[in-house]
């Protein structure tokens, strides 16, 4: 059989029996499907007799075949360890098979056994999603492929993907699904089908004709795709959304799962992935919704994750897979069940170690000409530079470095996690530079692409520190987590000391950034300061910006207590930065967020505190106009919906708070909500004796529904008071009255903040 050769991008892959199915996109936009036999290996250790019994059982059942004794590196000791290697016979079902043998042979330790075969294939072939390849094939079988680009490339060619957007409406019901309409958008054109048409056949014909590589949906996993599949199954229609037959029977999943993570209840919709074609659900993907398509692809490339799986998994899955790739490259054994316990600590040691990042609380007030310096990716940079990794902290072989405060030692061996993170930190810095260059050149498309890609790496790097202390993480260990926090506290203290020694006043510092001010200074002083901090800490601190003015706000409950993460300010460039105010909160209604941002953008044009105060006085009448709109019911009710994430299933709520009332109302109406899902509702009549009439779920709004104007005026005044506070003005939030009841804003006596150099609170 003649060998054919072509160039293309590795688009998709998935296991089928003992083989891997690979899809390539060619430069002309075509797609090629090839098969490759993949004998995936795993390793076991244990008592010799038990090992023999386990190998015989695996071979007898046809689940694995022996490959003989070999050696791999033990992550904790760094030494080579004898292990017995086996090759999986059916890579498609192996993850479901493994637990049965683990239960049957509890004395056996399993390594590299539970990693998804697609990831192992990427590791073994030094490949990644959308890698540019030279492919050699004989018929439908892959002979080999050579990767032509590198996962660390800063700029790379994007394949000519055909991307279509799919929307639809209908009622998802187990026995009687009702698909009312479908809309397919592709290359600026739209196709719409409703119940009067041959909906499914028309949709299928259009899909076959355009043959998109990617289907984008919004909440397609939990609603639209199960609805389409269910409707086709009920109608007996041979629907073909995939390019390839699914391996095994496709189960139509409609129920997701609620889970607890980082102190919050979250919800994950069921997966609805396609074969040979991507289905990306923006409503069920953190990366798609927060970093865009290019951010998702960047994270999947570095994580060596199939794009559809990477879009539906947590950021931690991506950074863990990047670390697994490093382990595979170094022939390090990856245990199935982590068994490394936490070190024993005395109460005195626990007091030292159980601390987080360092915060110097600001003195509440309004400041001018403030400089903000920010450490770039501080925690991952510490891990990379100081070689902090689970196996290097308090290692068993040496003690050549001491962690500040804690006395922990750092091994001279190169750490697995630190080696995996170093290139990611460097790549993000380069992508930020490329984004800046594109912005300066007026290349908006390039700026957007580089911004999405660096943003994806930012989230991966943010997550890596948390995973370092996560008890179930592959490469997690609490002592390494504590060591990074100790280094961070020391480095922030050193940065503060350098600033003060150069005559700067410290206004605020929060974990990895500092706000400083000086009566007179020039740019060379900032450059010199940055160079000295970088030289002293061995990390990269950079100028975030110079504020024309910035206000550090007090707590709402205690007027003189500072809140480190509640401030807003305007840079000299006119760009705004704000944290902890209503415009940043996910539960703020759109109307109130838009009003606050409208005024904040106008205030950003002022150059100092005096101009700010004058503009606030000018804006007060317009603030009253927005209140009048609410009183007169002139605001669209949809823009007043509040969003809250349910902390439990609707039937478990007992109280009469707005969230509980909305959840119970939705449950009684037959709407399905679970713990961890967001629910949107409107404040209807807050004084009604019937609690159920106080809120209205957004999905249940009708023409007769009205909102409670007083409740929304109070919310609006709260948002506006945030902006009025620096000028000493204040609107009465408790006693909101219609505009025909005259009530002037109260005037607070403006109190100058104390010298910030004397007002620090050290908070861990």
DOTISE-280055 format. One record per residue (C-alpha): residue in one letter; x, y, z. Coordinates in pm, whole numbers, padded with zeros to 5 digits, always signed. Each point is the difference from the previous one (the first is absolute). Example, Ala and Ser with C-alpha at 12.3 -4.5 7.8 and 13.67 -1.06 7.14 Angstrom:
<sites>
A+01230-00450+00780S+00137+00344-00066
</sites>
This chain:
<sites>
X+00000+00000+00000X+00135+00343-00098X+00097+00235+00282X-00152+00346-00031X+00141+00310+00162X-00172+00326+00093X+00023+00292+00242X-00278+00077+00244X-00101+00092+00353X-00078-00269+00259X-00362+00089+00068X-00159-00276+00206X+00073-00345+00140X-00184-00260+00206X+00041-00371+00078X-00192-00275-00171X+00079-00347+00133X+00377-00052-00023X+00045+00284-00248X+00009+00376+00000X-00208+00193-00252X+00170+00320-00122X-00147+00285-00203X+00216+00247-00193X-00102+00331-00159X+00181+00066-00328X+00104+00347-00126X-00293+00005-00246X-00246-00054+00288X-00061-00369-00062X-00009-00264+00274X+00180-00338+00002X-00077-00292+00233X+00277-00252+00079X+00046-00294+00238X+00307-00077+00210X+00064-00300+00226X+00101+00125+00343X+00136-00249+00259X-00036+00223+00310X+00231-00103+00285X-00044+00007+00376X+00211-00133+00289X-00056-00193+00323X+00200-00083+00311X-00068-00221+00299X+00080-00339+00152X+00142-00232-00272X-00268-00266+00048X-00279+00255-00020X+00154+00157-00309X+00004-00339-00176X-00364-00062+00093X-00105+00346-00116X+00183-00030-00334X-00152-00344-00063X-00350+00130+00076X+00042+00298-00233X+00138-00217-00280X-00262-00273+00046X-00285+00254-00025X+00155+00162-00306X+00027+00339+00169X+00379+00038-00011X+00311-00183-00117X+00335-00007+00186X+00288+00207-00134X+00264-00105+00255X+00204+00158+00277X+00127+00354-00044X+00109+00301+00207X-00164+00335+00060X+00079+00291+00234X-00174+00028+00337X-00105+00363+00043X+00065+00016+00375X+00347-00154+00016X+00119+00088-00350X+00138-00353-00035X-00070-00263-00263X-00257-00259+00106X-00063-00347-00143X-00353-00029-00138X-00189-00250-00213X-00136+00143-00325X-00325-00105-00171X-00175+00113-00317X-00374+00068-00009X-00199-00200-00253X-00313+00217-00013X+00095+00361+00069X-00362+00111-00046X-00132-00185+00306X+00314-00027+00216X-00086+00282+00244X-00323-00181+00088X+00183-00333+00029X+00285+00116+00226X-00197+00042+00328X-00113-00363-00013X+00361-00127+00002X+00108+00256+00259X-00268-00131+00234X+00092-00361-00072X+00375+00058+00059X+00024+00262+00279X+00373-00063+00057X+00087+00108-00353X+00104+00362-00067X-00108+00134-00340X+00188+00266-00195X-00091+00190-00319X-00311-00218-00006X-00292+00243+00019X+00110+00279-00234X-00232+00053-00295X+00140-00177-00309X-00030+00315-00214X+00234+00183+00239X+00244-00292+00008X-00001-00004-00380X+00091+00369-00003X+00278-00054+00257X+00143-00302-00181X+00004+00170-00342X+00106+00346+00128X-00314+00139-00159X-00284+00229+00103X-00334+00128-00135X+00028+00190-00329X+00366-00095-00040X+00118+00058-00357X+00109-00342-00128X+00142-00181-00300X-00211-00313-00027X+00083-00332-00166X-00281-00249-00059X-00081-00320-00182X-00367-00012-00085X-00195+00080+00316X+00291-00083+00232X+00252+00243+00142X+00360-00101-00065X+00156+00286+00195X-00019+00375+00042X+00267+00260+00074X-00091+00307+00206X+00123+00309-00187X-00060+00265+00265X+00065+00020+00373X-00240+00026+00292X+00204+00296+00128X-00021+00200-00324X-00119+00355+00069X-00154+00042-00343X-00147-00281-00204X-00225-00047-00299X-00368-00061+00067X-00175-00270-00208X-00284+00101-00233X-00279-00118+00230X-00363+00024-00111X-00189+00128+00305X-00380+00004+00024X-00223+00122+00283X-00302-00209+00098X-00301+00126+00196X-00342-00145+00064X-00304-00008+00222X-00233-00264+00133X-00099-00206+00301X+00225-00282+00117X-00214-00283+00131X+00095-00366+00039X-00306-00143-00177X-00124+00296-00207X+00282+00236-00102X-00122+00299-00201X+00253+00163-00234X-00158+00328-00115X+00274+00165-00204X+00364-00016-00108X+00230+00275-00130X+00334-00064-00167X+00234+00293-00067X+00300-00039-00229X+00217+00257-00180X-00246+00283+00060X-00307-00193-00117X-00282-00150+00209X-00224-00299-00059X-00316-00027+00212X-00237-00298+00033X-00315-00021+00210X-00270-00256+00066X-00182+00086-00324X+00302-00113-00201X+00163-00340-00026X+00214+00118+00286X+00242-00289+00052X+00042-00090-00368X+00056+00364-00097X+00256+00045+00276X+00179-00324-00094X+00015+00097-00367X+00154+00340+00082X+00248-00159+00242X+00112-00253-00262X+00033+00275-00257X+00218+00238+00203X+00181-00277+00198X+00123+00226+00285X+00301-00100+00207X-00136+00174+00311X-00353+00042+00136X-00028+00282+00256X-00298+00000+00235X-00112+00171+00319X-00108-00259+00260X+00001-00267-00269X+00130-00270+00237X-00283+00023+00249X-00292+00087-00226X+00030+00051-00376X+00203-00306-00105X-00194-00247+00220X-00320+00158-00134X+00109-00049-00363X+00112-00359+00060X-00318-00083+00195X-00225+00154-00265X+00178-00195-00276X-00023-00322+00200X-00373+00050+00065X-00065+00079-00367X+00215-00291-00118X+00213+00241-00204X+00361-00112-00080X+00172+00312+00136X+00373+00035-00078X+00165+00277+00200X+00331-00186+00009X+00239-00054-00287X+00073-00347+00133X-00207-00271+00164X+00026+00036+00380X+00203-00280+00162X-00276-00189+00182X-00359+00111+00050X-00058+00370+00066X-00184+00064+00327X-00215+00311+00008X+00099+00165+00328X-00225+00272+00139X+00112+00018+00363X+00319+00174+00105X+00168-00013+00338X+00052+00235+00293X+00335+00001+00178X+00187+00197+00265X+00322+00183-00088X+00195+00278+00174X-00283+00074+00240X-00269+00023-00269X-00268-00227-00142X+00044-00032-00376X-00200-00175-00270X+00125-00182-00307X-00230-00079-00291X+00031-00348-00155X+00249-00037-00286X-00134-00016-00353X+00305-00039-00221X+00008-00085-00369X+00237-00222-00196X+00204+00145-00285X-00166+00335+00068X+00023+00228+00303X-00299+00108+00204X+00102+00290+00224X-00253+00123+00255X+00075+00355+00113X-00246-00035+00287X+00172-00312+00135X+00361+00105-00050X+00194+00236+00223X+00277+00040-00257X-00231+00075-00295X-00208+00253+00193X+00300+00171+00167X+00286-00024-00250X-00169-00058-00336X+00081-00262-00261X+00369+00087-00031X+00042-00012+00378X-00161-00344+00011X+00224-00131-00278X+00313+00138+00169X-00085-00171+00329X-00074-00329-00178X+00327+00016-00193X+00206+00051+00315X-00208-00252+00195X+00004-00256-00284X-00375-00043+00047X-00249-00080-00278X-00181+00329-00060X-00352-00123+00078X+00109-00154+00330X+00220+00298+00087X-00290+00239-00053X-00217-00188+00251X+00252-00065+00275X+00136+00227+00270X+00314+00209-00047X+00170-00235+00246X-00042-00287-00246X+00201+00195-00259X+00288+00091+00230X+00005-00356+00139X+00025-00140-00352X+00291+00234-00075X+00173-00139+00309X-00082-00356-00111X+00165+00077-00335X+00314+00105+00187X-00013-00319+00208X-00037-00209-00317X+00300+00175-00158X+00211-00074+00309X-00123-00362+00035X-00142+00080+00344X-00259-00241+00139X-00346+00154+00048X-00182-00183+00282X-00370-00072-00039X-00074+00061+00369X+00218+00260+00168X+00125-00133+00334X+00249+00264+00119X-00126+00122+00342X+00036+00348+00148X+00308+00045+00218X-00053-00005+00375X+00005+00353+00147X-00003+00142+00349X-00256+00264+00097X+00273+00266-00015X+00095-00101-00355X-00367-00004-00104X-00038+00362+00113X+00290+00097-00225X-00105-00203-00302X-00374+00064+00001X+00025+00346-00151X-00084+00134-00343X+00123+00297-00195X+00099+00326+00166X-00237+00299-00012X+00073+00356+00116X-00345+00153+00042X-00034+00351-00147X-00116+00304+00189X-00344+00078-00146X+00019+00312-00212X+00045+00164-00339X+00357+00027-00131X+00166+00162-00300X+00304-00099-00209X+00018-00353+00138X+00229-00255-00166X-00095-00368-00013X+00270-00267-00040X-00104-00357-00064X+00198-00325+00018X-00062-00197-00320X-00143-00346+00082X+00158+00022+00345X-00091-00341+00144X+00083-00214-00305X+00317+00206-00046X+00101-00083+00358X-00064-00369-00068X+00210+00014-00318X+00287+00213+00132X+00032-00147+00349X-00059-00359-00120X-00307-00055+00216X-00160-00332-00089X-00161-00274+00213X+00307-00223-00020X+00256+00277+00061X-00142+00138+00327X+00151-00181+00303X+00150-00259-00234X+00170-00316+00122X+00336+00059-00163X+00135+00348+00083X-00054+00330+00181X+00166+00272-00203X-00260+00278+00031X-00235+00126+00271X-00351+00138-00048X-00042+00333+00189X-00185-00013+00335X-00074-00373-00028X+00343-00158-00017X-00108-00239-00276X+00277-00118-00231X+00002+00001-00380X+00167-00283-00191X+00276+00063-00254X-00187-00229-00243X-00199+00181-00266X-00366-00016+00101X-00262-00144-00232X-00263+00268+00067X+00252+00286-00014X+00138-00129-00332X-00352-00024-00143X-00093+00355+00107X+00316+00187-00102X-00065-00004-00378X-00367+00095+00052X+00101+00308+00203X+00247+00103-00269X-00249-00059-00280X-00264+00216+00168X+00246+00288+00034X+00087-00028-00371X-00369-00013-00100X-00066+00316+00200X+00285+00169-00187X-00145-00117-00333X-00343+00130+00105X+00153+00340+00075X+00184+00004-00334X-00320-00085-00188X-00186+00274+00188X+00268+00256-00085X-00018-00104-00366X-00379+00038-00006X-00048-00373-00065X-00322-00056+00195X-00044-00362-00110X+00355-00089+00106X-00041+00186+00329X-00317-00198+00076X+00161-00336-00084X+00310+00060+00210X-00211+00138+00286X-00222-00310+00003X+00302-00228-00005X+00187+00176+00282X-00324+00015+00200X-00036-00378-00027X+00354-00046+00130X-00075+00242+00284X-00287-00221+00118X+00216-00312-00025X+00274+00165+00205X-00248+00132+00258X-00137-00351+00043X+00338-00173+00037X+00061+00145+00347X-00335-00117+00134X+00053-00347-00144X+00336-00019+00173X-00183-00020+00333X-00299-00203-00121X-00002-00336+00174X-00126-00189-00307X+00231+00168-00251X+00237-00227-00192X+00298+00207+00106X-00135+00170+00309X+00157+00034+00343X-00096+00247+00270X+00363+00068+00102X+00077+00123-00353X-00307+00224+00014X+00115+00142+00333X+00353+00057-00132X-00127+00211-00291X-00209+00217+00237X+00306+00050+00224X+00215+00110-00294X-00279+00237-00114X-00022+00167+00340X+00376+00049+00011X+00020+00143-00352X-00288+00243+00051X+00165+00122+00321X+00328+00052-00186X-00179+00194-00275X-00164+00220+00264X+00335+00071+00169X+00165+00096-00330X-00284+00241-00078X+00018+00165+00343X+00382+00027-00017X-00039+00191-00327X-00231+00254+00162X-00333-00140-00114X-00305-00026+00225X-00174-00335-00001X-00375+00049-00048X-00103-00362-00036X+00146-00343-00073X-00194-00315-00077X+00182-00335-00042X+00176+00076-00330X-00039+00373-00068X+00074+00331+00172X-00144+00353-00024X+00250+00276+00080X+00010+00380-00023X+00248+00286+00017X-00040+00376-00024X+00239+00037-00291X+00154-00268-00214X+00100-00076-00359X-00010-00310-00216X+00365-00088+00056X-00073-00046+00371X-00268-00259-00081X+00235-00185-00235X+00272-00002+00264X-00246-00123+00263X-00120-00281-00226X+00357-00107-00078X+00095-00014+00368X-00309-00202+00097X+00057-00242-00287X+00367-00040+00095X-00081-00055+00368X-00293-00240-00043X+00110-00175-00324X-00356+00041-00124X-00152+00241-00251X-00187+00301+00133X-00136+00247-00253X-00175+00334-00008X-00375-00067-00013X-00073+00370-00041X-00010+00346+00156X-00334+00111+00139X-00127+00354-00039X-00205-00086+00304X-00108-00310+00188X-00249-00049+00283X+00039-00276+00259X-00347-00060+00140X-00104-00094+00354X-00214-00291+00110X-00374+00059-00031X-00055-00125+00352X+00292+00172+00176X+00062+00342-00153X+00366+00033+00104X+00107-00357-00078X+00190-00041-00328X-00079-00276-00249X+00319-00094-00192X-00188-00112-00311X-00253+00285-00025X+00126+00294-00201X-00029+00181-00333X+00232+00235-00184X+00090+00155-00334X+00341-00037-00161X+00170+00289-00182X-00101-00174-00324X-00367+00033+00096X-00035-00375+00056X-00201-00103+00307X+00083-00263+00256X-00255-00101+00261X-00040-00287+00242X-00270-00094+00250X-00257+00254-00119X-00343-00072-00146X+00118+00002-00363X+00225-00299+00079X-00264-00207+00179X-00179-00272-00192X-00326+00059+00194X-00034+00365-00104X-00289+00067-00243X+00112+00112-00346X-00176+00337+00029X+00177+00089+00325X+00336-00123-00129X-00040+00207-00317X-00093+00314+00192X+00295-00034+00238X+00243-00058-00288X-00146+00293-00195X+00073+00239+00285X+00332-00163+00080X+00119+00042-00360X-00094+00368+00010X+00179+00046+00333X+00308-00165-00153X+00045+00312-00216X+00071+00213+00309X+00363+00066+00085X-00003+00040+00378X-00215-00003+00313X-00131+00355-00046X-00120-00072-00354X-00151-00327+00122X-00202+00178+00270X-00127+00263-00245X-00111-00264-00250X-00178-00197+00274X-00208+00313+00074X-00081+00033-00371X-00103-00366-00024X-00244+00004+00292X-00299+00121-00207X+00058-00276-00256X+00016-00255+00282X-00345+00123+00105X-00121-00048-00358X+00091-00369+00010X-00185-00035+00329X-00303+00162-00160X+00014-00254-00283X-00022-00278+00257X-00287+00163+00187X-00195+00041-00324X+00063-00363-00108X+00184+00121-00312X+00289-00249+00031X-00022-00331-00186X-00076-00263+00261X+00247-00249-00156X+00287+00239+00074X-00090-00005+00371X+00038-00372+00058X+00227-00109+00283X+00220-00306-00037X+00082-00236+00283X+00158-00345+00008X-00208-00254+00189X+00183-00144+00299X-00236-00301+00016X-00274-00168-00201X-00325+00206-00011X-00202-00241+00215X+00259+00026+00280X-00051+00374+00061X-00192+00088+00317X+00025+00380+00047X-00166+00286-00186X+00302+00179-00138X-00019+00107-00367X+00215-00293-00117X-00208-00254+00190X-00326+00149-00125X+00123-00001-00362X+00125-00357+00027X-00328-00131+00142X-00199+00198-00255X+00197-00152-00288X-00036-00348+00149X-00379+00030+00028X-00018+00120-00362X+00184-00312-00118X+00328+00178-00083X+00304-00214+00079X+00268+00161+00214X+00273-00166+00204X+00250+00111+00263X+00278+00195-00166X-00216+00133-00285X-00072+00374-00037X-00360+00116+00021X-00123+00341-00118X-00291+00178+00165X-00163+00342+00037X-00096+00171+00325X-00379+00038-00039X-00184+00121+00312X+00229-00005+00304X-00278+00104+00241X-00251-00265-00106X-00126-00220+00284X+00014-00297-00238X+00373-00076-00014X-00027-00172-00338X-00111+00327-00161X+00314+00183+00109X+00212-00141-00285X-00059-00123-00353X+00229-00242-00180X+00119+00152-00327X-00115-00302-00205X-00355+00045+00140X-00044+00370-00079X-00320+00099-00176X-00156+00325-00125X-00159+00072+00340X+00322-00033+00203X+00130+00324+00152X+00304+00066+00214X+00027+00167+00339X+00142+00349-00078X+00096+00078+00361X+00211-00316+00023X+00191+00087-00316X+00044+00365+00095X+00167-00122+00319X+00232-00224-00204X+00075+00287-00239X+00077+00237+00285X+00236-00253+00153X+00192-00014-00330X+00001+00379-00037X+00112+00054+00360X+00315-00192-00088X+00086+00281-00244X-00128+00280+00225X+00205-00109+00302X+00329+00172-00099X-00190+00332-00043X-00169-00024+00340X-00349-00043-00148X-00246-00274+00095X-00345-00104-00120X-00239-00148+00255X-00019-00373-00080X-00248-00101+00270X-00279+00251-00066X-00037+00018-00377X-00282+00238-00098X-00146+00094-00340X+00133+00320-00163X-00315+00192+00091X+00110-00037+00365X+00294+00239+00015X+00305-00132+00189X+00345+00145-00051X+00309-00219+00034X+00163+00003+00338X+00340+00159+00034X+00269-00183+00190X+00287+00190+00149X+00301-00096-00209X+00276-00124+00229X+00353-00005-00134X+00159-00343+00037X+00286-00038+00243X+00357-00031-00123X-00013-00336-00179X+00352-00077+00115X-00136-00031+00355X-00326-00173-00071X+00102-00349-00113X-00173-00311+00121X+00180-00323-00072X-00252-00267-00095X+00071-00359-00096
</sites>
